[in-house]
Amino acid sequence: MDEVFTAGMGGDLCLFDGRTEAEPKKNYGTGGVLKDSKYMLSLTFNAPEESFNDDTEYLFQGKSVDDLMFHMHANFRFFGMQALPTFAAYDVMKNADIDNDFARFEAHLNEYF
């Protein structure tokens, strides 16, 4: 990933990291050139949907799927891209509902594309 992002520093993805000589400690990550571009994460989890956004659940401690994927969102934001709502399929191993997941995915795509 670093090689792809570094290659993009030539202007295809970003022009610079956003900082200036006058303000070297501010605006990091604002030099992206893809400000008119959007992206969408599509995720699958073994965890049930109820494992997220619930402070009483042990592993994710109330965090959302987007909180869990913050590092990916930050990479796209570095290039100026805007996030579309994330799609997630849950409990895909122990309680799979593939037909419903595909129907929800198609509806999600139709709504946002």
N, C-alpha and C positions, 0 to 999 in steps of 0.2 A: 504494500500500500504506500509506503514512504516513497518508493521509486516513482510510482504513478503521480503522487502529489507533487514531488519535487520536479518532475518533468512538466507538470502543469504550471509551475511558477513562471514559465516563459511567456505567459499571457493567455494561454488557452483556458485555464481555470482561474487564475488570479494574476494580478500584476505585481503584488508585493503583499506583505503580511498586514498592511493597514497602518502601521506606525510611521511616524515621520521623525526627522532629526529634531524638530522643535518639540515634539511630544513623544519621546521614545518609550514611555511607560503606558500610553493610552491607545485605544482603538485597535488592539491586536485582533486579527481575524477579520478585518473589514475591507480587505483588498480584493475580494472575489469579483469576478466579472460575469458570473452566471446569475445575476439578480433577477432575470426574467424566467429562470428555470425553476421547475418544481421537481420534487422527488417524493416517493412513497415507500415506506418500509412495509414489507409483507413478512410476517413472522409466524413460526410454529413453535408451540410449547408443549411439553409433556405435562406441565402444571395446569391445573384447572383454572378457569377464569377467576374464580373466587380467591385464588391465591394472591391476586394483585389488588391494590387499592384498599387494603384491609390491614389496619395497624395490629390486629390480633394474630395475623398470619406470620409464622416464624421466619421464613426465608426472605421474603421480599419486604417485610417490615412496613407495609403500607404504600410501597412504591408502585408506580404504574409501569406498563410495558415501555412507555416512552422514557421514563426515568431510567429504566434498565438499559435502554439503548442510547443514553445521552451521548456517549462517545461517538456513535455513528452520526447522530444529529449534528454534533459539533463539527465533524469533518465536512458535512455538506454545507453547514452555515459558513465555514471558512471560505468557501467559494461563492457565497452569496445566495445560495439556493434556498427556496422556501419549502417548508414541509407541508405535504398533504396529510390528512389523517392516516394513521397507521392501521393496517389490517392485521389481525392476529387470529390464528386458529389455536384453540386450547385443548388440553387433555387428549392429544392426538395418539397416545400410545395405549392408555388404559381405558379410555372411554371415547374412542374415535367416533366422529359423526361426519364422515367424509362428504356425503351428499349435501348435508347442510352447510358445511364449510365451503364447498364449491359454490353453492347458491349464494351464500353471504359474500364471498369474494367477487362473484360476478356483479352482484348488486353494488358493492363498494366501488368497483371499477366504473360501472355505469354512472354512479353518482359523481365521481371526481374526475372522470376523463371524458 
